[in-house]
């Protein structure tokens, strides 16, 4: 019969735990420096921290396992185990231990649902973007894994799956949401330590550099014609893409546009603050070209201007529509996205001698904290003139006239 293991009188130490060997059957050694804590050694040599306690209601003896011993991402150090026990004792005394255990998510999928409902929905203006990442990038890869034993390697693999399919920029969003997800879990006490703390976008192949693509003057006509001639593209999407190019508004602002926001008599498009990225309402002056494009959509949907079959279009539709133009061979220039249209507008406004602060306001960019407080001028007239100048420039390139020379653009 094997000799009985004598616990260190002053409590467990790392050196003592590391020298514990399997003894044919599972055994435990108490930590005399932390009453109730034990280190359990299994038949395979696996070491875990345990605690035995009595349920207040039934007086039944129960055991709680805090986790495996070690300093890895899914393990507990001796110090962390002692802290976990003290927390558990406080919860037991407060009558919260069993409630917490009952409501604690076990899998990543369960955690994602709580995270989305409690953290994202109440605080995010566009929660659907997070929902998309959760459902399509996180749950399919690690959704069935236990959050108590989830390793950093598993979380890294979740990001790498996205990187390997070529979505290197989108992988940055996945990384950010994973960090938020497990920070939330740690804050709630569901896990002792987030397995996503060490994630670094540079190490994972994530591309975070901003795009600098914009359309040169000679690229405007082929893009416009490709959109106009796309056989499988709906009229709302076609006109929506053209309006993006002529106004420089954000895609999200475009897709949320309702008929009640459009005043064709005033040539104005009101964008409420809840539809903007900056949480600031603003008015987009409408040129004749934009009014014509909007007017063609009357009667398709009673609420949304740039609509789909069931109302508002998805925020992915315009991006996919542009991608298909390149995939089909309709466009052979360097790839451009709908968001690059904003950069195109801003770049050419500068070339057209529009003052920088007016060009920035055309895109609803902030002019800084001081301006936000003291300068309430919307520059509507100046922005209208700037967009008229830009629309004229676009029109001359999509309908070139040999006897017209455009002179507003700076050399």
Secondary structure, 3 states (H helix, E strand, C coil): CCCCCCCCCCCCCHHHHHCCCCCCCCEEEECCCCCCEEEEECCCCCEEEEEEEECCCCCCEEEEEEEEECCCCCCECHHHHHHHHHHHHHHHHCCCHHHHHHHCCCEHHHHHHHHHHHHHCCCCCCHHHHHHHHHHHHHHHHCCCECCCCCHHHHHHHHHHHHHCCCCCHHHHHHHHHHHHHHHHHHHCCCCCCCCCCCCHHHHCCCCCCCCCCCCHHHHHHHHHHHHHCCCCCHHHHHHHHHHHHHCCCHHHHHCCEHHHEECCCCEEEECHHHCCCCCCEEEECCHHHHHHHHCCCCCCCCECCEECCEECCCCHHHHHHHHHHHCCCCCCCCCCHHHHHHHHHHHHHHCCCCHHHHHHHCCCCCCHHHHHHCCCCCHHHHHHHHHHHHHHHHHHHCCCCCCCCCCCCC
